[in-house]
Amino acid sequence: MSKLITPSLVSAVRWCQEAPNSHINHDPLMPTWREKAPQDLRNMLARDYTEPPGPALLLGIKFEDAVYKECKAPTGKGTPLFQEFVAECVGGQFQRITKVVVEIDGVEYCCYGKIDAYFPTIIKDLKTTSKEHVDPEGYLKSFQHEMYCLNEHIDDFRYCIAVFDANQKIVDKVNVDWHCDDREALKAKAISIIRETIAYIKVSDELFELYNTKFSRY
C-alpha cells in the first residue's frame, strides 16, 4: 500500500520546525507553540482525535457547511459578504477527492486531499481567520495549492478567506490567487517537499512507526 501524503501533514511538520518559542495565548502556564507542535504531529500520525476541535476549526466547518448549503439551495439569506463567498463557489464540485500516487526513491506515496470547490480551470479553497490583516505569503507557503493543482492538472488556485470578528461576523473577504507557470518545476518542488517531510518523520522511530502503521492506513 502506498504511504499517505496530505497538505496537513506537510504543514504539521513545517510547524514543528518553525513554531515560535512563545507561550500559547501569552499565558506562562501554557506550553509554548514549539512544545505543543511535536505532540500535535504525533496525534495526527496516530490518528488520535481525543482532543476536541478548537473554536477556530469549528467556525471553519460551520462556515463551509453554510456556503455549500446556500450554493445547493439558494435562499438569498446572509450578509452581502457571505453571498460573495457563495458566488465564488456556486457551480463548483464540492469536497471532490483528489488522489494521485507518485513513486519517490522506490516508495509509492498517495498525495490525497479534498477540494472545497473544484472547477475545470480553477480550484477554490475556503479559509477563515480572525486576524485583521491577512498575510498572503502565509497561505502561499502551503503545500495545498501546489499539490492540488499538480494532481488535477490545473494551473490556477484561489484561497477565499473570510475574516471574522470576535462576534463571529464576517467583516472582510480576501482572495489570494496562485498560478502555476512551470509544471515541471512544480513537480520537482513537490518531490523535494515530500522527501523533506518524510526525512523529518524518520528521525523519530516512534513517529515513523505511527506514520506507517496508523496514518497511512487510509
Stockholm file with secondary structure:
# STOCKHOLM 1.0

chainA/1-218         MSKLITPSLVSAVRWCQEAPNSHINHDPLMPTWREKAPQDLRNMLARDYTEPPGPALLLGIKFEDAVYKECKAPTGKGTPLFQEFVAECVGGQFQRITKVVVEIDGVEYCCYGKIDAYFPTIIKDLKTTSKEHVDPEGYLKSFQHEMYCLNEHIDDFRYCIAVFDANQKIVDKVNVDWHCDDREALKAKAISIIRETIAYIKVSDELFELYNTKFSRY
#=GR chainA/1-218 SS CCEEECHHHHHHHHHHHHCCSSBGGGCTTSCBHHHHHHHHHHHHHHTCCCSCCCHHHHHHHHHHHHHHHHHHSCCCCSCHHHHHHHHHHTTSEEEEEEEEEEEETTEEEEEEEEEEEECSSCEEEEEEECCSSCCHHHHHTCSHHHHHHHHHTCCEEEEEEEEECTTSCEEEEEEEEEECSCHHHHHHHHHHHHHHHHHHHHTSHHHHHHIIIIITCC
#=GC SS_cons         CCEEECHHHHHHHHHHHHCCSSBGGGCTTSCBHHHHHHHHHHHHHHTCCCSCCCHHHHHHHHHHHHHHHHHHSCCCCSCHHHHHHHHHHTTSEEEEEEEEEEEETTEEEEEEEEEEEECSSCEEEEEEECCSSCCHHHHHTCSHHHHHHHHHTCCEEEEEEEEECTTSCEEEEEEEEEECSCHHHHHHHHHHHHHHHHHHHHTSHHHHHHIIIIITCC
//
